[in-house]
Amino acid sequence: MEQYFFKITASYTSKNRLLEEFSNYIHSLDGTLIKDQESLAVLVKLIKLKLVTLNRTYSRCKPVHLSENRYAGYGLSVDGSWSASFYEVERLVEMEDGFLQTFIK
């Protein structure tokens, strides 16, 4: 079963409240382990829905557009704010202290 790991790869200072709130939401997902491709698709839909909601809430701000990147795996980004990638997990190793170590492809 394929699993994925969500990791923010770059982050910049937010220019307005819309970008700040969306960036905070994305940062709350940083390091998330996703159990399968179906869950990955659901997470991407939730991210897009959150963006639609925030664009409506902060209608005075310039609308934010989410870009999907497929040139090196799969990733999402907002120009001038952040970029993140979904890495396919190669294996999980449980350490003696109970922590889970993730190895990505």
C-alpha positions as a Markdown table, in Angstrom:
| # | Residue | x | y | z |
|---|---|---|---|---|
| 1 | Met | 0.0 | 0.0 | 0.0 |
| 2 | Glu | 1.4 | 3.4 | -1.0 |
| 3 | Gln | 1.7 | 6.0 | 1.7 |
| 4 | Tyr | 2.7 | 9.7 | 1.3 |
| 5 | Phe | 4.3 | 12.3 | 3.4 |
| 6 | Phe | 3.4 | 16.0 | 3.1 |
| 7 | Lys | 6.3 | 18.4 | 3.6 |
| 8 | Ile | 6.6 | 22.2 | 3.2 |
| 9 | Thr | 9.7 | 22.8 | 1.0 |
| 10 | Ala | 9.7 | 26.6 | 1.1 |
| 11 | Ser | 7.8 | 29.3 | 3.0 |
| 12 | Tyr | 7.9 | 33.1 | 2.8 |
| 13 | Thr | 6.5 | 36.0 | 4.9 |
| 14 | Ser | 2.8 | 36.5 | 4.2 |
| 15 | Lys | 1.7 | 39.8 | 2.6 |
| 16 | Asn | -1.8 | 39.9 | 3.9 |
| 17 | Arg | -4.3 | 38.2 | 6.2 |
| 18 | Leu | -5.5 | 35.8 | 3.5 |
| 19 | Leu | -2.1 | 34.5 | 2.8 |
| 20 | Glu | -1.3 | 34.4 | 6.5 |
| 21 | Glu | -4.3 | 32.3 | 7.4 |
| 22 | Phe | -3.8 | 30.0 | 4.4 |
| 23 | Ser | -0.1 | 29.6 | 5.2 |
| 24 | Asn | -1.0 | 28.8 | 8.9 |
| 25 | Tyr | -3.4 | 26.1 | 7.6 |
| 26 | Ile | -0.8 | 24.6 | 5.4 |
| 27 | His | 1.8 | 24.6 | 8.2 |
| 28 | Ser | -0.7 | 22.7 | 10.4 |
| 29 | Leu | -0.5 | 19.9 | 7.8 |
| 30 | Asp | 3.3 | 19.9 | 7.5 |
| 31 | Gly | 4.7 | 16.4 | 8.3 |
| 32 | Thr | 1.3 | 14.6 | 7.8 |
| 33 | Leu | 1.5 | 11.0 | 6.9 |
| 34 | Ile | -1.2 | 10.1 | 4.3 |
| 35 | Lys | -2.2 | 6.4 | 4.2 |
| 36 | Asp | -3.1 | 5.9 | 0.5 |
| 37 | Gln | -3.8 | 7.6 | -2.8 |
| 38 | Glu | -7.5 | 8.1 | -2.0 |
| 39 | Ser | -6.7 | 9.9 | 1.2 |
| 40 | Leu | -4.2 | 12.1 | -0.8 |
| 41 | Ala | -6.9 | 13.1 | -3.2 |
| 42 | Val | -9.3 | 13.9 | -0.3 |
| 43 | Leu | -6.6 | 16.1 | 1.4 |
| 44 | Val | -5.9 | 18.0 | -1.8 |
| 45 | Lys | -9.7 | 18.6 | -2.2 |
| 46 | Leu | -9.8 | 19.9 | 1.5 |
| 47 | Ile | -6.9 | 22.2 | 0.8 |
| 48 | Lys | -8.7 | 23.6 | -2.3 |
| 49 | Leu | -11.9 | 24.0 | -0.4 |
| 50 | Lys | -10.1 | 25.9 | 2.4 |
| 51 | Leu | -8.7 | 28.2 | -0.2 |
| 52 | Val | -12.1 | 28.9 | -1.7 |
| 53 | Thr | -13.5 | 29.7 | 1.7 |
| 54 | Leu | -10.6 | 32.0 | 2.6 |
| 55 | Asn | -10.8 | 33.8 | -0.8 |
| 56 | Arg | -14.5 | 34.5 | 0.0 |
| 57 | Thr | -13.8 | 35.6 | 3.6 |
| 58 | Tyr | -11.0 | 38.0 | 2.6 |
| 59 | Ser | -12.7 | 39.3 | -0.6 |
| 60 | Arg | -10.8 | 42.6 | -0.4 |
| 61 | Cys | -7.5 | 40.8 | -0.8 |
| 62 | Lys | -6.2 | 39.7 | -4.2 |
| 63 | Pro | -7.5 | 36.1 | -4.7 |
| 64 | Val | -4.9 | 33.4 | -4.0 |
| 65 | His | -4.4 | 30.7 | -6.7 |
| 66 | Leu | -3.1 | 27.2 | -5.9 |
| 67 | Ser | -0.7 | 25.6 | -8.4 |
| 68 | Glu | -0.3 | 21.9 | -8.8 |
| 69 | Asn | 3.2 | 20.7 | -9.7 |
| 70 | Arg | 3.8 | 17.3 | -11.3 |
| 71 | Tyr | 7.3 | 17.7 | -12.7 |
| 72 | Ala | 9.1 | 16.1 | -9.7 |
| 73 | Gly | 6.5 | 13.9 | -8.0 |
| 74 | Tyr | 3.5 | 15.9 | -6.9 |
| 75 | Gly | 3.4 | 19.2 | -5.1 |
| 76 | Leu | 1.3 | 22.3 | -4.4 |
| 77 | Ser | 2.3 | 25.9 | -4.2 |
| 78 | Val | 1.1 | 29.5 | -3.9 |
| 79 | Asp | 3.4 | 32.0 | -5.6 |
| 80 | Gly | 5.2 | 34.2 | -3.1 |
| 81 | Ser | 3.9 | 32.3 | -0.1 |
| 82 | Trp | 4.9 | 28.6 | 0.1 |
| 83 | Ser | 5.5 | 25.4 | -1.7 |
| 84 | Ala | 5.1 | 21.8 | -0.5 |
| 85 | Ser | 5.5 | 18.3 | -1.8 |
| 86 | Phe | 3.9 | 14.9 | -1.4 |
| 87 | Tyr | 6.7 | 12.3 | -1.1 |
| 88 | Glu | 6.0 | 8.6 | -1.5 |
| 89 | Val | 7.0 | 6.7 | 1.6 |
| 90 | Glu | 9.5 | 3.9 | 0.9 |
| 91 | Arg | 9.3 | 2.4 | 4.4 |
| 92 | Leu | 8.4 | 3.2 | 8.0 |
| 93 | Val | 10.6 | 2.1 | 10.9 |
| 94 | Glu | 9.5 | 2.3 | 14.5 |
| 95 | Met | 12.3 | 3.3 | 16.9 |
| 96 | Glu | 12.8 | 1.9 | 20.4 |
| 97 | Asp | 11.5 | 5.2 | 22.0 |
| 98 | Gly | 8.2 | 4.8 | 20.1 |
| 99 | Phe | 9.0 | 7.4 | 17.4 |
| 100 | Leu | 8.2 | 6.6 | 13.8 |
| 101 | Gln | 11.0 | 7.2 | 11.3 |
| 102 | Thr | 9.9 | 7.8 | 7.7 |
| 103 | Phe | 12.0 | 7.1 | 4.7 |
| 104 | Ile | 10.9 | 8.7 | 1.5 |
| 105 | Lys | 11.7 | 7.8 | -2.1 |
